Amino acid sequence: MTSMPLDNDKNLIPALRLRAGGAHTIAATATSARNTTAFNAATRVVSVYASGPVYLRFGDSTVTASTSDHFFPSGLYYDFAIGGGKVGQSTNLAVLRADTDCTVYISEKQ
């Protein structure tokens, strides 16, 4: 379970720490690629940044991305919930370039 800080009105502040050892880099090319090390079992949120536009798909260690998957633009830093608990957890992220080769950076948060 992740605990988040509260503001003065008792509203959650969506602030998570970066998980030590939870940084991943994926080279997005014309062939689908995924992170080689699975996300930590306790990770519930990952942040993604791509230096170029990509298609992405979360799943298990066999996941692949295709042009029919979700488009993710370049230059955007975005948090994704990857499950956990009763929902099950995505352990990997697959990416496919949408235009030219680029790099996708992933940060696990706790």
Gaussian input, Z-matrix of N, CA and C with variables (Angstrom, degrees):
# hf/3-21g

backbone

0 1
 N
 C     1     B1
 C     2     B2     1     A1
 N     3     B3     2     A2     1     D1
 C     4     B4     3     A3     2     D2
 C     5     B5     4     A4     3     D3
 N     6     B6     5     A5     4     D4
 C     7     B7     6     A6     5     D5
 C     8     B8     7     A7     6     D6
 N     9     B9     8     A8     7     D7
 C    10    B10     9     A9     8     D8
 C    11    B11    10    A10     9     D9
 N    12    B12    11    A11    10    D10
 C    13    B13    12    A12    11    D11
 C    14    B14    13    A13    12    D12
 N    15    B15    14    A14    13    D13
 C    16    B16    15    A15    14    D14
 C    17    B17    16    A16    15    D15
 N    18    B18    17    A17    16    D16
 C    19    B19    18    A18    17    D17
 C    20    B20    19    A19    18    D18
 N    21    B21    20    A20    19    D19
 C    22    B22    21    A21    20    D20
 C    23    B23    22    A22    21    D21
 N    24    B24    23    A23    22    D22
 C    25    B25    24    A24    23    D23
 C    26    B26    25    A25    24    D24
 N    27    B27    26    A26    25    D25
 C    28    B28    27    A27    26    D26
 C    29    B29    28    A28    27    D27
 N    30    B30    29    A29    28    D28
 C    31    B31    30    A30    29    D29
 C    32    B32    31    A31    30    D30
 N    33    B33    32    A32    31    D31
 C    34    B34    33    A33    32    D32
 C    35    B35    34    A34    33    D33
 N    36    B36    35    A35    34    D34
 C    37    B37    36    A36    35    D35
 C    38    B38    37    A37    36    D36
 N    39    B39    38    A38    37    D37
 C    40    B40    39    A39    38    D38
 C    41    B41    40    A40    39    D39
 N    42    B42    41    A41    40    D40
 C    43    B43    42    A42    41    D41
 C    44    B44    43    A43    42    D42
 N    45    B45    44    A44    43    D43
 C    46    B46    45    A45    44    D44
 C    47    B47    46    A46    45    D45
 N    48    B48    47    A47    46    D46
 C    49    B49    48    A48    47    D47
 C    50    B50    49    A49    48    D48
 N    51    B51    50    A50    49    D49
 C    52    B52    51    A51    50    D50
 C    53    B53    52    A52    51    D51
 N    54    B54    53    A53    52    D52
 C    55    B55    54    A54    53    D53
 C    56    B56    55    A55    54    D54
 N    57    B57    56    A56    55    D55
 C    58    B58    57    A57    56    D56
 C    59    B59    58    A58    57    D57
 N    60    B60    59    A59    58    D58
 C    61    B61    60    A60    59    D59
 C    62    B62    61    A61    60    D60
 N    63    B63    62    A62    61    D61
 C    64    B64    63    A63    62    D62
 C    65    B65    64    A64    63    D63
 N    66    B66    65    A65    64    D64
 C    67    B67    66    A66    65    D65
 C    68    B68    67    A67    66    D66
 N    69    B69    68    A68    67    D67
 C    70    B70    69    A69    68    D68
 C    71    B71    70    A70    69    D69
 N    72    B72    71    A71    70    D70
 C    73    B73    72    A72    71    D71
 C    74    B74    73    A73    72    D72
 N    75    B75    74    A74    73    D73
 C    76    B76    75    A75    74    D74
 C    77    B77    76    A76    75    D75
 N    78    B78    77    A77    76    D76
 C    79    B79    78    A78    77    D77
 C    80    B80    79    A79    78    D78
 N    81    B81    80    A80    79    D79
 C    82    B82    81    A81    80    D80
 C    83    B83    82    A82    81    D81
 N    84    B84    83    A83    82    D82
 C    85    B85    84    A84    83    D83
 C    86    B86    85    A85    84    D84
 N    87    B87    86    A86    85    D85
 C    88    B88    87    A87    86    D86
 C    89    B89    88    A88    87    D87
 N    90    B90    89    A89    88    D88
 C    91    B91    90    A90    89    D89
 C    92    B92    91    A91    90    D90
 N    93    B93    92    A92    91    D91
 C    94    B94    93    A93    92    D92
 C    95    B95    94    A94    93    D93
 N    96    B96    95    A95    94    D94
 C    97    B97    96    A96    95    D95
 C    98    B98    97    A97    96    D96
 N    99    B99    98    A98    97    D97
 C   100   B100    99    A99    98    D98
 C   101   B101   100   A100    99    D99
 N   102   B102   101   A101   100   D100
 C   103   B103   102   A102   101   D101
 C   104   B104   103   A103   102   D102
 N   105   B105   104   A104   103   D103
 C   106   B106   105   A105   104   D104
 C   107   B107   106   A106   105   D105
 N   108   B108   107   A107   106   D106
 C   109   B109   108   A108   107   D107
 C   110   B110   109   A109   108   D108
 N   111   B111   110   A110   109   D109
 C   112   B112   111   A111   110   D110
 C   113   B113   112   A112   111   D111
 N   114   B114   113   A113   112   D112
 C   115   B115   114   A114   113   D113
 C   116   B116   115   A115   114   D114
 N   117   B117   116   A116   115   D115
 C   118   B118   117   A117   116   D116
 C   119   B119   118   A118   117   D117
 N   120   B120   119   A119   118   D118
 C   121   B121   120   A120   119   D119
 C   122   B122   121   A121   120   D120
 N   123   B123   122   A122   121   D121
 C   124   B124   123   A123   122   D122
 C   125   B125   124   A124   123   D123
 N   126   B126   125   A125   124   D124
 C   127   B127   126   A126   125   D125
 C   128   B128   127   A127   126   D126
 N   129   B129   128   A128   127   D127
 C   130   B130   129   A129   128   D128
 C   131   B131   130   A130   129   D129
 N   132   B132   131   A131   130   D130
 C   133   B133   132   A132   131   D131
 C   134   B134   133   A133   132   D132
 N   135   B135   134   A134   133   D133
 C   136   B136   135   A135   134   D134
 C   137   B137   136   A136   135   D135
 N   138   B138   137   A137   136   D136
 C   139   B139   138   A138   137   D137
 C   140   B140   139   A139   138   D138
 N   141   B141   140   A140   139   D139
 C   142   B142   141   A141   140   D140
 C   143   B143   142   A142   141   D141
 N   144   B144   143   A143   142   D142
 C   145   B145   144   A144   143   D143
 C   146   B146   145   A145   144   D144
 N   147   B147   146   A146   145   D145
 C   148   B148   147   A147   146   D146
 C   149   B149   148   A148   147   D147
 N   150   B150   149   A149   148   D148
 C   151   B151   150   A150   149   D149
 C   152   B152   151   A151   150   D150
 N   153   B153   152   A152   151   D151
 C   154   B154   153   A153   152   D152
 C   155   B155   154   A154   153   D153
 N   156   B156   155   A155   154   D154
 C   157   B157   156   A156   155   D155
 C   158   B158   157   A157   156   D156
 N   159   B159   158   A158   157   D157
 C   160   B160   159   A159   158   D158
 C   161   B161   160   A160   159   D159
 N   162   B162   161   A161   160   D160
 C   163   B163   162   A162   161   D161
 C   164   B164   163   A163   162   D162
 N   165   B165   164   A164   163   D163
 C   166   B166   165   A165   164   D164
 C   167   B167   166   A166   165   D165
 N   168   B168   167   A167   166   D166
 C   169   B169   168   A168   167   D167
 C   170   B170   169   A169   168   D168
 N   171   B171   170   A170   169   D169
 C   172   B172   171   A171   170   D170
 C   173   B173   172   A172   171   D171
 N   174   B174   173   A173   172   D172
 C   175   B175   174   A174   173   D173
 C   176   B176   175   A175   174   D174
 N   177   B177   176   A176   175   D175
 C   178   B178   177   A177   176   D176
 C   179   B179   178   A178   177   D177
 N   180   B180   179   A179   178   D178
 C   181   B181   180   A180   179   D179
 C   182   B182   181   A181   180   D180
 N   183   B183   182   A182   181   D181
 C   184   B184   183   A183   182   D182
 C   185   B185   184   A184   183   D183
 N   186   B186   185   A185   184   D184
 C   187   B187   186   A186   185   D185
 C   188   B188   187   A187   186   D186
 N   189   B189   188   A188   187   D187
 C   190   B190   189   A189   188   D188
 C   191   B191   190   A190   189   D189
 N   192   B192   191   A191   190   D190
 C   193   B193   192   A192   191   D191
 C   194   B194   193   A193   192   D192
 N   195   B195   194   A194   193   D193
 C   196   B196   195   A195   194   D194
 C   197   B197   196   A196   195   D195
 N   198   B198   197   A197   196   D196
 C   199   B199   198   A198   197   D197
 C   200   B200   199   A199   198   D198
 N   201   B201   200   A200   199   D199
 C   202   B202   201   A201   200   D200
 C   203   B203   202   A202   201   D201
 N   204   B204   203   A203   202   D202
 C   205   B205   204   A204   203   D203
 C   206   B206   205   A205   204   D204
 N   207   B207   206   A206   205   D205
 C   208   B208   207   A207   206   D206
 C   209   B209   208   A208   207   D207
 N   210   B210   209   A209   208   D208
 C   211   B211   210   A210   209   D209
 C   212   B212   211   A211   210   D210
 N   213   B213   212   A212   211   D211
 C   214   B214   213   A213   212   D212
 C   215   B215   214   A214   213   D213
 N   216   B216   215   A215   214   D214
 C   217   B217   216   A216   215   D215
 C   218   B218   217   A217   216   D216
 N   219   B219   218   A218   217   D217
 C   220   B220   219   A219   218   D218
 C   221   B221   220   A220   219   D219
 N   222   B222   221   A221   220   D220
 C   223   B223   222   A222   221   D221
 C   224   B224   223   A223   222   D222
 N   225   B225   224   A224   223   D223
 C   226   B226   225   A225   224   D224
 C   227   B227   226   A226   225   D225
 N   228   B228   227   A227   226   D226
 C   229   B229   228   A228   227   D227
 C   230   B230   229   A229   228   D228
 N   231   B231   230   A230   229   D229
 C   232   B232   231   A231   230   D230
 C   233   B233   232   A232   231   D231
 N   234   B234   233   A233   232   D232
 C   235   B235   234   A234   233   D233
 C   236   B236   235   A235   234   D234
 N   237   B237   236   A236   235   D235
 C   238   B238   237   A237   236   D236
 C   239   B239   238   A238   237   D237
 N   240   B240   239   A239   238   D238
 C   241   B241   240   A240   239   D239
 C   242   B242   241   A241   240   D240
 N   243   B243   242   A242   241   D241
 C   244   B244   243   A243   242   D242
 C   245   B245   244   A244   243   D243
 N   246   B246   245   A245   244   D244
 C   247   B247   246   A246   245   D245
 C   248   B248   247   A247   246   D246
 N   249   B249   248   A248   247   D247
 C   250   B250   249   A249   248   D248
 C   251   B251   250   A250   249   D249
 N   252   B252   251   A251   250   D250
 C   253   B253   252   A252   251   D251
 C   254   B254   253   A253   252   D252
 N   255   B255   254   A254   253   D253
 C   256   B256   255   A255   254   D254
 C   257   B257   256   A256   255   D255
 N   258   B258   257   A257   256   D256
 C   259   B259   258   A258   257   D257
 C   260   B260   259   A259   258   D258
 N   261   B261   260   A260   259   D259
 C   262   B262   261   A261   260   D260
 C   263   B263   262   A262   261   D261
 N   264   B264   263   A263   262   D262
 C   265   B265   264   A264   263   D263
 C   266   B266   265   A265   264   D264
 N   267   B267   266   A266   265   D265
 C   268   B268   267   A267   266   D266
 C   269   B269   268   A268   267   D267
 N   270   B270   269   A269   268   D268
 C   271   B271   270   A270   269   D269
 C   272   B272   271   A271   270   D270
 N   273   B273   272   A272   271   D271
 C   274   B274   273   A273   272   D272
 C   275   B275   274   A274   273   D273
 N   276   B276   275   A275   274   D274
 C   277   B277   276   A276   275   D275
 C   278   B278   277   A277   276   D276
 N   279   B279   278   A278   277   D277
 C   280   B280   279   A279   278   D278
 C   281   B281   280   A280   279   D279
 N   282   B282   281   A281   280   D280
 C   283   B283   282   A282   281   D281
 C   284   B284   283   A283   282   D282
 N   285   B285   284   A284   283   D283
 C   286   B286   285   A285   284   D284
 C   287   B287   286   A286   285   D285
 N   288   B288   287   A287   286   D286
 C   289   B289   288   A288   287   D287
 C   290   B290   289   A289   288   D288
 N   291   B291   290   A290   289   D289
 C   292   B292   291   A291   290   D290
 C   293   B293   292   A292   291   D291
 N   294   B294   293   A293   292   D292
 C   295   B295   294   A294   293   D293
 C   296   B296   295   A295   294   D294
 N   297   B297   296   A296   295   D295
 C   298   B298   297   A297   296   D296
 C   299   B299   298   A298   297   D297
 N   300   B300   299   A299   298   D298
 C   301   B301   300   A300   299   D299
 C   302   B302   301   A301   300   D300
 N   303   B303   302   A302   301   D301
 C   304   B304   303   A303   302   D302
 C   305   B305   304   A304   303   D303
 N   306   B306   305   A305   304   D304
 C   307   B307   306   A306   305   D305
 C   308   B308   307   A307   306   D306
 N   309   B309   308   A308   307   D307
 C   310   B310   309   A309   308   D308
 C   311   B311   310   A310   309   D309
 N   312   B312   311   A311   310   D310
 C   313   B313   312   A312   311   D311
 C   314   B314   313   A313   312   D312
 N   315   B315   314   A314   313   D313
 C   316   B316   315   A315   314   D314
 C   317   B317   316   A316   315   D315
 N   318   B318   317   A317   316   D316
 C   319   B319   318   A318   317   D317
 C   320   B320   319   A319   318   D318
 N   321   B321   320   A320   319   D319
 C   322   B322   321   A321   320   D320
 C   323   B323   322   A322   321   D321
 N   324   B324   323   A323   322   D322
 C   325   B325   324   A324   323   D323
 C   326   B326   325   A325   324   D324
 N   327   B327   326   A326   325   D325
 C   328   B328   327   A327   326   D326
 C   329   B329   328   A328   327   D327

   B1=1.4496
   B2=1.5271
   B3=1.3172
   B4=1.4511
   B5=1.5179
   B6=1.3318
   B7=1.4553
   B8=1.5121
   B9=1.3363
   B10=1.4590
   B11=1.5161
   B12=1.3399
   B13=1.4605
   B14=1.5251
   B15=1.3406
   B16=1.4591
   B17=1.5222
   B18=1.3526
   B19=1.4577
   B20=1.5293
   B21=1.3235
   B22=1.4693
   B23=1.5210
   B24=1.3386
   B25=1.4583
   B26=1.5251
   B27=1.3241
   B28=1.4696
   B29=1.5349
   B30=1.3531
   B31=1.4621
   B32=1.5194
   B33=1.3261
   B34=1.4605
   B35=1.5240
   B36=1.3082
   B37=1.4629
   B38=1.5245
   B39=1.3328
   B40=1.4705
   B41=1.5258
   B42=1.3386
   B43=1.4589
   B44=1.5214
   B45=1.3009
   B46=1.4610
   B47=1.5150
   B48=1.3214
   B49=1.4603
   B50=1.5179
   B51=1.3306
   B52=1.4617
   B53=1.5219
   B54=1.3170
   B55=1.4630
   B56=1.5228
   B57=1.3300
   B58=1.4689
   B59=1.5222
   B60=1.3179
   B61=1.4634
   B62=1.5185
   B63=1.3304
   B64=1.4567
   B65=1.5138
   B66=1.3277
   B67=1.4676
   B68=1.5219
   B69=1.3215
   B70=1.4637
   B71=1.5275
   B72=1.3076
   B73=1.4569
   B74=1.5227
   B75=1.3298
   B76=1.4605
   B77=1.5270
   B78=1.3156
   B79=1.4673
   B80=1.5291
   B81=1.3229
   B82=1.4648
   B83=1.5276
   B84=1.3259
   B85=1.4619
   B86=1.5255
   B87=1.3298
   B88=1.4603
   B89=1.5281
   B90=1.3365
   B91=1.4632
   B92=1.5220
   B93=1.3168
   B94=1.4572
   B95=1.5288
   B96=1.3414
   B97=1.4636
   B98=1.5233
   B99=1.3284
   B100=1.4732
   B101=1.5298
   B102=1.3235
   B103=1.4577
   B104=1.5302
   B105=1.3337
   B106=1.4665
   B107=1.5204
   B108=1.3187
   B109=1.4586
   B110=1.5197
   B111=1.3233
   B112=1.4653
   B113=1.5262
   B114=1.3318
   B115=1.4550
   B116=1.5238
   B117=1.3119
   B118=1.4542
   B119=1.5298
   B120=1.3149
   B121=1.4666
   B122=1.5256
   B123=1.3386
   B124=1.4607
   B125=1.5278
   B126=1.3273
   B127=1.4637
   B128=1.5247
   B129=1.3279
   B130=1.4619
   B131=1.5297
   B132=1.3424
   B133=1.4625
   B134=1.5242
   B135=1.3270
   B136=1.4656
   B137=1.5205
   B138=1.3286
   B139=1.4547
   B140=1.5137
   B141=1.3305
   B142=1.4611
   B143=1.5259
   B144=1.3368
   B145=1.4585
   B146=1.5220
   B147=1.3170
   B148=1.4640
   B149=1.5192
   B150=1.3317
   B151=1.4617
   B152=1.5261
   B153=1.3164
   B154=1.4577
   B155=1.5163
   B156=1.3321
   B157=1.4669
   B158=1.5226
   B159=1.3393
   B160=1.4652
   B161=1.5290
   B162=1.3180
   B163=1.4647
   B164=1.5182
   B165=1.3320
   B166=1.4557
   B167=1.5169
   B168=1.3301
   B169=1.4654
   B170=1.5252
   B171=1.3279
   B172=1.4635
   B173=1.5196
   B174=1.3219
   B175=1.4591
   B176=1.5150
   B177=1.3367
   B178=1.4554
   B179=1.5290
   B180=1.3126
   B181=1.4688
   B182=1.5246
   B183=1.3312
   B184=1.4677
   B185=1.5288
   B186=1.3300
   B187=1.4651
   B188=1.5302
   B189=1.3294
   B190=1.4624
   B191=1.5260
   B192=1.3137
   B193=1.4630
   B194=1.5217
   B195=1.3343
   B196=1.4618
   B197=1.5225
   B198=1.3117
   B199=1.4650
   B200=1.5247
   B201=1.3101
   B202=1.4632
   B203=1.5341
   B204=1.3350
   B205=1.4678
   B206=1.5260
   B207=1.3183
   B208=1.4632
   B209=1.5241
   B210=1.3207
   B211=1.4578
   B212=1.5149
   B213=1.3222
   B214=1.4575
   B215=1.5270
   B216=1.3386
   B217=1.4677
   B218=1.5258
   B219=1.3038
   B220=1.4669
   B221=1.5182
   B222=1.3321
   B223=1.4587
   B224=1.5071
   B225=1.3142
   B226=1.4602
   B227=1.5264
   B228=1.3230
   B229=1.4612
   B230=1.5217
   B231=1.3367
   B232=1.4568
   B233=1.5185
   B234=1.3400
   B235=1.4641
   B236=1.5266
   B237=1.3390
   B238=1.4576
   B239=1.5194
   B240=1.3337
   B241=1.4572
   B242=1.5242
   B243=1.3295
   B244=1.4674
   B245=1.5255
   B246=1.3323
   B247=1.4524
   B248=1.5068
   B249=1.3074
   B250=1.4536
   B251=1.5123
   B252=1.3037
   B253=1.4603
   B254=1.5204
   B255=1.3313
   B256=1.4607
   B257=1.5290
   B258=1.3272
   B259=1.4561
   B260=1.5261
   B261=1.3020
   B262=1.4578
   B263=1.5133
   B264=1.3108
   B265=1.4559
   B266=1.5161
   B267=1.3270
   B268=1.4603
   B269=1.5233
   B270=1.3134
   B271=1.4620
   B272=1.5163
   B273=1.3350
   B274=1.4579
   B275=1.5240
   B276=1.3423
   B277=1.4503
   B278=1.5202
   B279=1.3314
   B280=1.4644
   B281=1.5140
   B282=1.3409
   B283=1.4665
   B284=1.5228
   B285=1.3170
   B286=1.4612
   B287=1.5205
   B288=1.3271
   B289=1.4681
   B290=1.5223
   B291=1.3251
   B292=1.4641
   B293=1.5158
   B294=1.3176
   B295=1.4590
   B296=1.5276
   B297=1.3081
   B298=1.4640
   B299=1.5251
   B300=1.3266
   B301=1.4580
   B302=1.5307
   B303=1.3202
   B304=1.4574
   B305=1.5301
   B306=1.3022
   B307=1.4587
   B308=1.5234
   B309=1.3393
   B310=1.4617
   B311=1.5319
   B312=1.3374
   B313=1.4421
   B314=1.5271
   B315=1.3241
   B316=1.4553
   B317=1.5287
   B318=1.3330
   B319=1.4563
   B320=1.5182
   B321=1.3315
   B322=1.4555
   B323=1.5288
   B324=1.3289
   B325=1.4619
   B326=1.5197
   B327=1.3268
   B328=1.4599
   B329=1.5050
   A1=108.45
   A2=116.01
   A3=121.94
   A4=108.98
   A5=117.06
   A6=121.67
   A7=108.77
   A8=115.99
   A9=120.62
   A10=109.19
   A11=116.40
   A12=119.26
   A13=110.88
   A14=114.74
   A15=121.68
   A16=109.65
   A17=116.66
   A18=119.92
   A19=108.49
   A20=117.30
   A21=121.09
   A22=113.27
   A23=117.84
   A24=121.63
   A25=111.99
   A26=116.57
   A27=123.59
   A28=112.80
   A29=117.07
   A30=121.45
   A31=108.71
   A32=115.80
   A33=119.64
   A34=111.69
   A35=116.18
   A36=122.68
   A37=105.67
   A38=117.71
   A39=119.78
   A40=112.18
   A41=115.72
   A42=121.31
   A43=108.79
   A44=116.52
   A45=121.75
   A46=109.04
   A47=115.67
   A48=121.02
   A49=109.89
   A50=116.09
   A51=120.99
   A52=108.12
   A53=116.86
   A54=121.50
   A55=109.37
   A56=116.77
   A57=121.15
   A58=108.46
   A59=116.42
   A60=120.86
   A61=113.66
   A62=117.67
   A63=121.41
   A64=114.51
   A65=117.71
   A66=120.83
   A67=109.15
   A68=116.59
   A69=122.32
   A70=108.87
   A71=115.99
   A72=122.29
   A73=107.83
   A74=116.44
   A75=121.17
   A76=108.21
   A77=116.29
   A78=120.90
   A79=107.15
   A80=116.63
   A81=121.73
   A82=108.10
   A83=115.47
   A84=122.10
   A85=108.71
   A86=116.67
   A87=121.81
   A88=112.32
   A89=116.89
   A90=122.38
   A91=108.80
   A92=118.00
   A93=121.67
   A94=110.55
   A95=115.64
   A96=121.90
   A97=108.42
   A98=116.52
   A99=120.62
   A100=109.50
   A101=115.78
   A102=119.86
   A103=108.89
   A104=115.64
   A105=120.56
   A106=112.54
   A107=117.03
   A108=121.57
   A109=107.94
   A110=116.39
   A111=120.90
   A112=110.78
   A113=115.96
   A114=120.86
   A115=109.28
   A116=116.83
   A117=122.70
   A118=109.50
   A119=117.17
   A120=121.53
   A121=112.58
   A122=118.05
   A123=121.01
   A124=112.85
   A125=118.62
   A126=122.03
   A127=109.89
   A128=116.06
   A129=121.73
   A130=111.98
   A131=116.96
   A132=122.12
   A133=108.51
   A134=115.87
   A135=120.70
   A136=108.07
   A137=115.74
   A138=121.85
   A139=107.76
   A140=115.92
   A141=120.94
   A142=109.05
   A143=115.51
   A144=123.12
   A145=106.87
   A146=117.43
   A147=121.69
   A148=109.59
   A149=116.08
   A150=120.26
   A151=112.00
   A152=116.96
   A153=123.57
   A154=108.32
   A155=119.17
   A156=120.81
   A157=111.47
   A158=115.62
   A159=121.69
   A160=110.32
   A161=114.68
   A162=122.69
   A163=105.46
   A164=117.01
   A165=118.46
   A166=112.14
   A167=112.90
   A168=120.30
   A169=108.84
   A170=116.22
   A171=121.85
   A172=109.15
   A173=116.28
   A174=120.87
   A175=111.13
   A176=115.58
   A177=120.84
   A178=110.46
   A179=116.78
   A180=120.87
   A181=113.63
   A182=117.81
   A183=120.90
   A184=112.68
   A185=117.46
   A186=121.24
   A187=111.37
   A188=115.30
   A189=121.61
   A190=108.61
   A191=116.05
   A192=121.49
   A193=109.40
   A194=115.90
   A195=121.84
   A196=108.72
   A197=116.26
   A198=120.78
   A199=112.72
   A200=118.34
   A201=120.83
   A202=112.07
   A203=117.00
   A204=120.88
   A205=110.46
   A206=115.70
   A207=121.22
   A208=111.34
   A209=115.46
   A210=122.34
   A211=108.32
   A212=116.64
   A213=122.56
   A214=107.73
   A215=118.65
   A216=121.17
   A217=112.39
   A218=115.42
   A219=119.98
   A220=110.20
   A221=114.14
   A222=120.09
   A223=115.77
   A224=119.19
   A225=122.68
   A226=109.09
   A227=117.77
   A228=123.67
   A229=105.72
   A230=117.74
   A231=120.35
   A232=110.71
   A233=116.62
   A234=122.35
   A235=109.74
   A236=115.29
   A237=122.35
   A238=109.60
   A239=117.32
   A240=121.64
   A241=107.13
   A242=117.30
   A243=119.97
   A244=112.23
   A245=116.85
   A246=120.58
   A247=112.73
   A248=113.51
   A249=120.74
   A250=109.66
   A251=115.58
   A252=120.30
   A253=111.39
   A254=117.20
   A255=122.60
   A256=113.32
   A257=117.25
   A258=121.53
   A259=112.13
   A260=117.76
   A261=120.75
   A262=108.36
   A263=116.90
   A264=120.65
   A265=111.04
   A266=116.01
   A267=120.56
   A268=106.84
   A269=116.41
   A270=120.75
   A271=112.39
   A272=116.95
   A273=120.52
   A274=110.85
   A275=114.25
   A276=122.45
   A277=108.02
   A278=116.37
   A279=121.43
   A280=108.47
   A281=116.04
   A282=121.35
   A283=110.04
   A284=114.93
   A285=123.47
   A286=106.67
   A287=117.30
   A288=119.01
   A289=110.18
   A290=116.29
   A291=121.30
   A292=110.96
   A293=116.72
   A294=121.45
   A295=109.45
   A296=116.55
   A297=121.46
   A298=109.61
   A299=116.66
   A300=120.77
   A301=110.03
   A302=116.03
   A303=121.23
   A304=109.09
   A305=116.19
   A306=121.90
   A307=109.43
   A308=115.44
   A309=121.72
   A310=107.01
   A311=115.31
   A312=121.93
   A313=108.51
   A314=117.12
   A315=122.22
   A316=108.30
   A317=116.51
   A318=122.07
   A319=109.08
   A320=115.96
   A321=120.35
   A322=108.24
   A323=116.11
   A324=121.11
   A325=110.08
   A326=113.99
   A327=119.16
   A328=110.54
   D1=141.54
   D2=179.45
   D3=-106.07
   D4=129.80
   D5=175.92
   D6=-101.36
   D7=132.46
   D8=178.67
   D9=-112.77
   D10=149.46
   D11=178.58
   D12=-69.63
   D13=159.66
   D14=178.96
   D15=-112.89
   D16=147.79
   D17=173.75
   D18=-84.19
   D19=-175.05
   D20=-177.07
   D21=-64.61
   D22=-20.68
   D23=178.01
   D24=-96.85
   D25=12.52
   D26=178.65
   D27=68.19
   D28=24.76
   D29=174.15
   D30=-90.49
   D31=143.09
   D32=178.72
   D33=-64.92
   D34=138.54
   D35=172.90
   D36=-104.08
   D37=115.40
   D38=-175.51
   D39=-73.23
   D40=76.15
   D41=-178.57
   D42=-122.59
   D43=121.00
   D44=178.14
   D45=-124.42
   D46=151.78
   D47=176.86
   D48=-84.76
   D49=152.32
   D50=172.31
   D51=-74.70
   D52=134.26
   D53=-179.56
   D54=-77.97
   D55=127.98
   D56=175.78
   D57=-59.64
   D58=130.70
   D59=-178.61
   D60=77.67
   D61=9.02
   D62=-175.75
   D63=-104.70
   D64=24.85
   D65=177.16
   D66=-96.20
   D67=132.95
   D68=-179.63
   D69=-130.16
   D70=148.80
   D71=175.46
   D72=-132.46
   D73=133.49
   D74=178.12
   D75=-126.39
   D76=131.09
   D77=173.97
   D78=-83.07
   D79=117.21
   D80=179.29
   D81=-91.51
   D82=117.89
   D83=-179.22
   D84=-129.92
   D85=-164.43
   D86=179.78
   D87=-73.89
   D88=-6.69
   D89=177.31
   D90=-116.18
   D91=135.46
   D92=179.98
   D93=-56.53
   D94=138.69
   D95=176.96
   D96=-138.20
   D97=155.34
   D98=179.61
   D99=-137.40
   D100=164.94
   D101=177.06
   D102=-62.77
   D103=137.04
   D104=-175.69
   D105=-80.29
   D106=-26.97
   D107=177.08
   D108=-105.38
   D109=126.13
   D110=-179.41
   D111=-63.01
   D112=152.75
   D113=174.66
   D114=-63.30
   D115=147.47
   D116=177.53
   D117=-58.26
   D118=142.39
   D119=-177.65
   D120=-60.78
   D121=-24.20
   D122=-179.66
   D123=-89.62
   D124=-7.60
   D125=-179.37
   D126=-73.67
   D127=131.63
   D128=178.72
   D129=-116.50
   D130=-17.59
   D131=-176.98
   D132=-136.55
   D133=137.09
   D134=171.42
   D135=-126.22
   D136=146.05
   D137=173.74
   D138=-102.83
   D139=139.69
   D140=-177.39
   D141=-126.38
   D142=138.65
   D143=173.76
   D144=-137.89
   D145=133.26
   D146=178.77
   D147=-121.92
   D148=135.16
   D149=179.54
   D150=-79.88
   D151=-6.41
   D152=175.34
   D153=-150.44
   D154=166.49
   D155=-179.79
   D156=-69.19
   D157=139.65
   D158=-178.30
   D159=-140.61
   D160=165.84
   D161=166.28
   D162=-104.12
   D163=141.08
   D164=-179.01
   D165=-137.01
   D166=155.71
   D167=179.45
   D168=-152.61
   D169=130.22
   D170=176.09
   D171=-91.41
   D172=150.05
   D173=177.90
   D174=178.41
   D175=-149.22
   D176=-179.13
   D177=-97.92
   D178=-163.12
   D179=-174.82
   D180=-70.75
   D181=-1.94
   D182=177.53
   D183=-111.73
   D184=3.38
   D185=-175.41
   D186=-61.92
   D187=141.26
   D188=174.03
   D189=-131.08
   D190=152.00
   D191=178.94
   D192=-105.12
   D193=148.77
   D194=176.84
   D195=-139.29
   D196=173.98
   D197=-179.43
   D198=-69.12
   D199=-8.73
   D200=175.74
   D201=-91.68
   D202=-0.55
   D203=177.94
   D204=-86.12
   D205=-177.57
   D206=-175.30
   D207=-67.53
   D208=132.10
   D209=175.74
   D210=-80.67
   D211=134.75
   D212=177.70
   D213=-126.40
   D214=119.48
   D215=-175.13
   D216=-75.39
   D217=162.21
   D218=177.23
   D219=-76.59
   D220=154.43
   D221=173.66
   D222=76.31
   D223=8.20
   D224=-179.89
   D225=-106.22
   D226=132.49
   D227=175.72
   D228=-104.54
   D229=118.56
   D230=-171.01
   D231=-139.02
   D232=141.72
   D233=177.26
   D234=-95.80
   D235=135.87
   D236=176.90
   D237=-123.00
   D238=133.96
   D239=170.08
   D240=-77.65
   D241=132.48
   D242=-178.85
   D243=-111.87
   D244=15.37
   D245=175.19
   D246=95.57
   D247=-152.46
   D248=-176.60
   D249=118.91
   D250=164.35
   D251=-179.85
   D252=65.31
   D253=-132.94
   D254=-177.08
   D255=-71.98
   D256=-18.04
   D257=-175.43
   D258=-82.21
   D259=-22.50
   D260=-171.55
   D261=87.28
   D262=161.34
   D263=-173.95
   D264=-125.19
   D265=138.37
   D266=169.81
   D267=-76.30
   D268=133.25
   D269=-178.20
   D270=-103.08
   D271=-13.93
   D272=-175.34
   D273=-143.95
   D274=160.02
   D275=174.68
   D276=-126.10
   D277=126.97
   D278=176.39
   D279=-104.76
   D280=142.24
   D281=-179.44
   D282=-133.50
   D283=153.19
   D284=177.31
   D285=-142.25
   D286=131.20
   D287=-179.10
   D288=-61.93
   D289=146.63
   D290=175.98
   D291=-98.75
   D292=-18.87
   D293=-175.17
   D294=-140.08
   D295=-83.34
   D296=179.39
   D297=-118.22
   D298=162.74
   D299=178.17
   D300=-54.71
   D301=142.79
   D302=179.45
   D303=-155.41
   D304=-175.02
   D305=-179.55
   D306=-122.39
   D307=138.40
   D308=176.33
   D309=-112.83
   D310=128.73
   D311=-179.42
   D312=-109.21
   D313=132.93
   D314=-178.29
   D315=-125.75
   D316=133.87
   D317=176.06
   D318=-123.17
   D319=121.58
   D320=174.29
   D321=-76.43
   D322=141.58
   D323=179.64
   D324=-122.82
   D325=150.74
   D326=179.06
   D327=-132.33

